[in-house]
Amino acid sequence: MFIQTESTPNPATLKFLPGREVMGEATVADFPSREVAARSPLAAALFEIPEVSRVFFGSNFISVTKASGDWKHLKPPVLGAIMEHFTRGLPLIEGPADENADDAEAYSKEDAEIVAQIKELLDTRVRPAVAGDGGDIIFKGFDGRNGVVSLYLRGSCAGCPSSVLTLKNGIENMLRHYIPEINAVEAV
């Protein structure tokens, strides 16, 4: 098994590509802590490496964020854990795959059409780009009174030094261009 690695804009995160589907196209899984990782044998194994602070599964990649240490020392045990998981044929997640049962979206019924446009733009223009960097961005809400879109950053996007720049100069400008009712974009 050959696993490729790619750097991400977040220097604390590396993207690992095992050459096979991880979560598929429809879903992702974010494990921001060791406690949340218990439902995934792979995430739990990765958290056994002391320096690992976050694990994120995308369609065909795994993003691993380190709290400390140097990637040249951290990469071998991460690669070993990923390789062992896939060669043993273990399940990626035990139980329901969607850990976001509490991901209620906040917006009024009057804003439903605008929210549909926001989601369409996020799904077609933003999420594929941030997935390329090992992360994901999820719609959380829209306040039609002040025109503010709330987004949740996951994977390598969470804690990334350039995420504020991406939100303000990239996503906010693009959404404002297509949807004049939008005034700002915020991370939650």
N, C-alpha and C positions, 0 to 999 in steps of 0.2 A: 504494500500500500504506500503510495506517494502522497504526502500532504504538503501543499504549497503554503507559503506564508506571504502576507502582504502587509506593508505598513499602512497606517491610517493617519488622518490628520491629528488624531489624539496620540501623543507620544507614549502614553501609558497603555495603549491598546494595540494589539496585533490581531490580524485577521488570519484565520487558519482555514484553508480550503481542502477538504479531504477527497475531492474528486468524485463526490457522490452527493445525492440529495441529503440535506440535514433535516429541515422542517418542511420543505416544499414551498410552493408559491403562495399558499393561502395564509400562512401564519408564521409567527415568530415567537420566541420565548426569551424573556429577560430574567436573569437571576442576579439581583443586585446584592445578595448576601448569601452566606453559607446556609442560613436557616431556610431560605426560600428554595435552595438548590436540592433539598432532600427528595423532592419528587422526580428528579432526573439523575439516573446513575452516572451519566457523563458529567453533568455539572457538579455533582457531589464529588466525583473523582478529581475534577479540576480544582475544587476548593480544598482538597487535601494538600495541595501545593501551597505552602504558607503565604507566599507573596501574591496569590491570586485574590482580587477583590471584587470582580464582577465577571459574569459569563453571559453571553448573548448568542442565541441560535437564530440564524437567518435561513433563507431558503436553501443555500448551498455552502454556507460558511458558519464558522464559530468565531466570535470575537471574544478575546480574553483580555481583561484589564488587570494590570498589576498595581499593587499598592506601593511596592518598593522593589528594589533589586534591578539587575541588569538583564535585558532580554537574552543576551548570549548565554547566561546561566539558567534562565527561566524557560527558554524555548525547548530544550530537550525533554524535561519532564512533562511539559504540556503536550508536545508531540507524542510522547509515549502514552499518555492517558487517552488521547484521542484515538491513536492507533489500536490500543488494546480494546477500547470500547467497540469500535467498528469490527475488528477481527473476531471478537467474541460474539457479535450479533446481539448485543444487549439492546433493550428498548431505550429510546431516547428520553421519553417521558412516561412515567407511570401515572395512570389516572387521566383526567381530562387534560388535553393539551393546552387549553386556553387558560392562562393564569390571571386573566384580566376580567374576572367576573365583576369587579367593582369599578370598571371603567365606564361609568355612566357619563354621557356627554351632556354638557350644559348649554342649552340654547332654547329660545322660545319658538313656538309653532309658527309665528310670523316670519321667523328667519330661516325656515326650513329650506327654502329655495336657495338662499345664499349659502347655507351650510352644505347643500348638495354640490354646489359649484366649488366650494373650498375643498371638500373631500375629493372631488374629481381631479382638481389640480394637484393636490397632495399625492394622490395615488398614481397619477400619470407622469408628473414632472419632478416631484421632490423625493418620494420614497425610493424610486429606483436609483437615484443619484446617491442618497445617503446610505443605501444598502451597499453600494460599491465601496463605501468607506467603512463598512462594518457596523452600521447603526440603523436606526429606524426613528421615524417621527410619527406620532399618533395624534390625531385630532382629539382635543378634550372639550372644547367649547367655543362659543361665539357670543359676545355681548353686543347685540345690535344697537343698544343705546349709545355706546361709545366706539363701536367698530373694532373691538379687540378680539383677535383670534388667540386661543390658548392651545398650546401644543405640548406634548410630553415627549422628551428625548430619551431614547433607549440605546443600549449597546455602546459603541464607541462614541456616540454623540453625547451621552451623559457625561458631564465633567470635561468635555473637550474644550481646550482653550479657544478654538475657533468657532465654537457653536453659537456664541452671541453674534459674531460676524455673519455666520451663515443665516441665522434667523433674521437679522435686521437688513443686511445688504442683499441677501439672496431671496429667501422665502417671503419676507414682508414686501419687498419691492415687486416681486412677481405677482403675489396675490393682489396688491393694490393696483397693479396695472390692469388685471383682468376683472377685478371686483371693486368698483369705486367706493363701496360702503365700508371697506376695510381701512382702518386708520393705523393699526399696529398689530404686531405679533409678539406674544410673550411665551416664555417657557414656564411650565408648571412642574 
